[in-house]
Amino acid sequence: MSAHAVTAAVWTADPTRAALARTLWDDGVQAADIARRVGAPSKSAVVGYAHRQRWPPRPSPIGRQTEAKPRVPLRPSRKPPAAPKPVLRPKVAPTPRPPALPPAPLPSGCQYPYGDKPDWRWCHAPVEPGRPYCRVHVAVCYVRRASLVAA
């Protein structure tokens, strides 16, 4: 058995020391001071004994404050701030915008582009009915699935 176990058994088994510890605990004395007065091995021994005996917990020394500080709200109040007074400015007539240009007309023939920027051009060959491209470019642009699978 260790020296701490022998010392712990001595101070908790003695009813006068245990009663003194309880009295000091209720008076708010620090656990380290209680341990020195009753012969406990450490302040943790006193706190553990108080927990096992179900003594009332004490407020944390970290949270103690000598004077109450006013609480600062964490979020702004829900009341919207007062609207600033409007600044009166003279009314100015808006400048008229030029009318938008109509879209460029599409070419009358095949719309397949040739070339690259800036020198590109349209094919202009006669188109297939219902399609925007000529017969050659319809074959290039519209590929059947069967020919994709077979390839």
Phi, psi and omega in degrees: 000137183281167181295325179294322181294322179294315180295319180297318180295327183290310187284331179279334180281336181279116183295329180290320178293319179295321179292321178295319178298318180294319179296314179296322178299314180292332179281351177089018178289146181295150184297325179295321178292322177298317180299319179294320185287324184262356178084025177282152183292331182200168176293329178295327177295321179293315181296318177298319178296318178297322179292316180293327179275358179061043174290153182295138180291154179253155179295150181292137177291340179290323184276355182290138176225137182286323178229146182285128177267144178294138181283136177264127180297137182283332179231154182295158180294156183284347180286125181292150180293156180297136181290138178291155180292138182289144178266124181278121179240148178292142180284133179243132180292133180293146178285135182289141178270148176291149180296148180292144179285143177291154180298149181295137181292145178285156180295155182282343181251210181298136183261019179283125183277144174242148175087188183227169181301147346271002186257053178261164181208167177272160177290315178068011176286160178299139185271157173286147180300129178079003180236154179273358185240164174283176184301319181295315183282336172296320179294328180282318187277324183254101181254133179285150181297323182301322180286334176289320182291320183290335185284000000 
